[in-house]
């Protein structure tokens, strides 16, 4: 089920922030927790490359207490009751909520499967200032990619609020057992779409535009890590923030919701 919710007058610890400089009143975008910057989630430039970077404010999960038991066992559907509970942890904005499943692959910066080393360099080339691939300062999960036609490729990522070295091994093994027994525990993520296409590119490339759909995990780190170790899919509620990405309604309509 896919549903739209609007959050107003939120008192959530989770927030969005922006900063500017020079002629730009708004340039950089951030996810914040309790007023501290948790992730730098890119800029407003549609021709600049996609990026995210972990900052010092990343230190906790957020989840409605009343849903913990259901999330542990896994949601089979998304209801209005679930949506109302989730609204309590969201900052002001408009969201599309959907229950999805993806197969997470843990990737470290600089590895051969790192998006910033492989696909991003293939389209944008090396950064002219740093002369290095982008470093997100965290391991993250790649969740597959697909061709959308007309030179567009969709890339999906799950991005943790804290690294796997902070995870409790007993909890991880508990979820490993649940997944092996056929359960599908459910995580929670704030999802943001950035549509990025370089202004200048060399050659006739099959892929000239990257749609980067980033799912920032706000709950379920042990579940996602357990699924990644098993090579199994994980279910999650995508709380897609429609007004936070470099994208518009026509783009959003082309996204998968299941």
matplotlib code that plots the C-alpha trace (Angstrom):
import matplotlib.pyplot as plt

x = [0.0, 1.2, -0.1, 0.5, 0.9, 1.5, 3.3, 2.8, 4.0, 6.3, 8.4, 10.5, 14.2, 14.7, 15.0, 16.2, 18.5, 20.2, 23.1, 24.2, 27.1, 27.9, 25.1, 23.4, 21.1, 20.5, 23.1, 23.9, 21.3, 21.4, 19.6, 19.8, 19.1, 18.3, 19.6, 23.0, 24.0, 23.9, 24.3, 25.3, 22.9, 24.1, 23.5, 20.8, 22.8, 21.2, 24.4, 26.7, 27.3, 25.3, 26.8, 26.1, 28.6, 28.4, 28.8, 29.3, 25.6, 24.9, 24.5, 21.0, 18.0, 14.4, 11.3, 7.8, 7.7, 4.2, 5.5, 8.6, 7.0, 5.4, 8.6, 10.6, 8.4, 7.8, 4.9, 2.8, 1.0, 1.1, -2.0, -3.4, -2.6, 1.0, 1.2, -0.3, 2.4, 5.2, 4.1, 5.2, 8.9, 8.9, 9.8, 7.3, 6.7, 4.9, 5.8, 4.8, 4.9, 5.3, 6.3, 9.2, 11.8, 15.4, 18.5, 21.3, 25.0, 27.4, 30.0, 33.1, 34.4, 37.1, 36.1, 35.4, 31.7, 31.6, 29.2, 31.5, 34.5, 32.7, 29.5, 30.0, 33.5, 32.4, 29.9, 31.5, 35.1, 37.5, 36.8, 38.8, 39.6, 40.4, 41.5, 39.9, 36.6, 34.0, 34.4, 31.1, 33.0, 30.9, 30.1, 26.7, 24.4, 23.9, 20.4, 20.6, 20.1, 17.9, 17.5, 14.6, 15.2, 16.3, 19.8, 18.5, 19.6, 18.2, 20.6, 19.3, 21.2, 20.6, 22.6, 23.0, 22.9, 25.8, 28.4, 28.1, 31.0, 28.4, 26.0, 25.2, 26.2, 23.5, 20.8, 22.3, 22.3, 18.7, 17.7, 19.8, 17.8, 14.5, 15.4, 16.6, 13.2, 11.4, 10.5, 10.9, 11.7, 11.0, 13.3, 12.4, 14.0, 13.7, 14.0, 15.2, 15.6, 18.3, 18.2, 21.7, 23.0, 26.4, 26.2, 29.1, 30.1, 32.4, 31.4, 28.1, 27.3, 24.5, 23.8, 23.9, 21.6, 21.7, 18.6, 20.0, 17.4, 18.9, 17.2, 18.5, 18.0, 16.4, 15.6, 16.5, 20.3, 20.7, 18.0, 19.6, 23.1, 21.8, 20.0, 23.2, 25.3, 22.8, 22.5, 18.7, 16.2, 14.9, 11.6, 11.4, 9.0, 10.2, 9.1, 9.8, 10.3, 8.8, 10.2, 13.8, 15.4, 16.5, 13.5, 9.9, 6.5, 7.0, 10.2, 8.5, 5.8, 8.3, 9.8, 9.1, 6.8, 6.9]
y = [0.0, 3.5, 6.5, 10.2, 12.0, 15.6, 16.5, 19.9, 21.4, 18.5, 18.2, 15.3, 15.1, 14.5, 17.5, 18.9, 21.9, 24.0, 26.3, 28.8, 31.0, 33.9, 34.5, 31.2, 31.5, 27.8, 25.4, 22.5, 20.2, 18.2, 15.7, 16.8, 15.0, 17.0, 20.1, 18.6, 17.8, 14.0, 13.8, 16.1, 15.0, 17.0, 20.3, 21.9, 21.6, 19.2, 19.0, 18.3, 14.7, 13.0, 12.5, 11.9, 12.3, 11.2, 14.0, 14.1, 14.3, 10.7, 8.8, 7.3, 5.6, 7.0, 4.8, 4.9, 2.8, 1.5, -0.1, -1.8, -5.3, -5.2, -4.0, -6.8, -9.4, -7.6, -5.7, -7.6, -4.4, -0.6, 0.7, 4.1, 3.3, 2.7, 5.9, 7.9, 6.5, 7.2, 10.8, 11.4, 10.9, 12.9, 16.5, 18.9, 18.0, 15.8, 12.1, 9.1, 6.0, 2.6, -0.9, -2.1, -4.9, -4.6, -6.7, -4.8, -5.2, -3.6, -1.5, 0.3, 3.6, 2.9, -0.7, -1.8, -1.9, 1.6, 3.7, 6.8, 4.8, 2.9, 4.4, 8.0, 8.2, 6.7, 9.6, 12.6, 11.7, 12.5, 15.5, 18.4, 19.9, 16.9, 14.6, 11.7, 9.9, 11.1, 9.6, 9.3, 8.6, 5.5, 2.1, 2.0, -0.5, -0.7, -2.0, -2.6, -0.4, -0.6, 1.0, 3.5, 4.2, 7.3, 7.1, 7.1, 4.6, 4.4, 3.6, 2.7, 3.0, 2.3, 4.7, 3.9, 6.4, 4.6, 2.0, -1.7, -1.6, 0.0, -2.9, -5.5, -8.9, -10.7, -8.5, -9.1, -12.9, -12.8, -11.2, -13.7, -16.5, -14.8, -14.2, -17.8, -19.0, -17.1, -13.9, -10.5, -7.8, -4.3, -1.3, 2.4, 4.9, 8.5, 8.3, 11.2, 11.2, 13.3, 13.4, 14.2, 14.7, 16.4, 19.5, 18.3, 14.7, 13.0, 10.4, 8.7, 7.1, 4.5, 6.1, 9.9, 10.6, 9.1, 8.9, 8.3, 7.1, 7.3, 5.5, 7.0, 4.4, 5.8, 2.4, -1.2, -1.2, -4.7, -6.1, -4.6, -5.8, -9.3, -9.4, -8.3, -11.0, -13.6, -12.1, -11.8, -9.0, -6.8, -5.1, -1.5, 1.4, 4.1, 7.5, 9.4, 13.1, 14.7, 18.2, 17.4, 16.0, 17.4, 16.0, 16.7, 15.0, 13.6, 11.9, 10.6, 9.0, 6.7, 5.4, 1.8, 1.7, -2.0]
z = [0.0, -0.9, 1.0, 1.3, 4.7, 5.6, 8.8, 10.4, 13.7, 14.3, 17.5, 16.0, 16.8, 13.1, 10.8, 7.5, 7.2, 4.5, 4.3, 1.6, 0.8, -1.5, -3.9, -2.9, 0.1, -0.1, -1.5, 0.9, 2.3, 5.6, 7.8, 11.4, 14.7, 17.8, 15.9, 15.0, 11.4, 10.9, 7.2, 4.4, 1.7, -1.3, -2.8, -5.0, -8.2, -10.8, -12.8, -9.9, -8.8, -6.1, -2.7, 1.0, 3.8, 7.5, 10.0, 13.8, 14.6, 13.5, 16.8, 17.3, 15.9, 15.9, 16.0, 17.4, 20.6, 19.8, 16.6, 17.9, 18.3, 14.9, 13.2, 14.9, 13.5, 10.2, 8.7, 6.1, 5.1, 5.8, 7.5, 8.4, 12.0, 11.1, 9.1, 12.1, 14.4, 11.9, 11.5, 15.1, 14.2, 11.0, 10.5, 8.8, 5.2, 2.7, 2.5, 0.4, 2.6, 1.1, 2.3, 0.2, 0.1, -1.1, -0.9, 0.9, 0.0, 2.4, 0.6, 2.0, 0.6, -2.0, -2.7, -6.3, -5.7, -4.2, -6.4, -6.0, -7.3, -10.1, -11.6, -10.6, -11.9, -15.2, -15.8, -14.0, -13.9, -11.1, -8.9, -10.2, -6.8, -4.6, -7.5, -5.6, -5.6, -3.1, 0.4, 2.3, 5.5, 6.2, 4.9, 3.3, 1.5, -2.2, -3.0, -6.8, -9.8, -12.9, -16.3, -16.6, -20.3, -22.2, -20.7, -17.1, -14.5, -11.0, -8.1, -4.6, -1.4, 2.3, 4.5, 8.2, 11.0, 12.7, 11.6, 12.0, 14.5, 16.9, 16.5, 19.2, 18.0, 20.0, 18.3, 14.9, 15.5, 16.7, 13.4, 11.5, 13.1, 12.4, 8.7, 8.4, 9.8, 7.1, 9.0, 7.4, 10.0, 8.9, 9.1, 8.7, 6.3, 5.1, 1.3, -0.9, -4.7, -6.4, -10.2, -11.4, -15.0, -15.9, -18.0, -20.1, -20.8, -23.2, -25.7, -26.4, -23.1, -22.6, -19.2, -19.0, -16.0, -12.5, -10.4, -6.8, -4.3, -0.9, 2.0, 5.3, 8.0, 11.1, 12.6, 11.9, 11.7, 13.2, 10.8, 7.7, 8.7, 9.4, 6.0, 4.3, 5.9, 4.6, 1.2, 1.8, 1.2, 4.0, 4.3, 5.2, 5.3, 2.8, 4.1, 0.9, 1.5, -1.6, -1.1, 0.0, -3.1, -6.4, -8.3, -9.0, -9.1, -12.6, -11.4, -8.2, -10.3, -12.0, -8.7, -7.5, -4.5, -3.7]

ax = plt.figure().add_subplot(projection="3d")
ax.plot(x, y, z, "-o")
ax.set_aspect("equal")
plt.show()
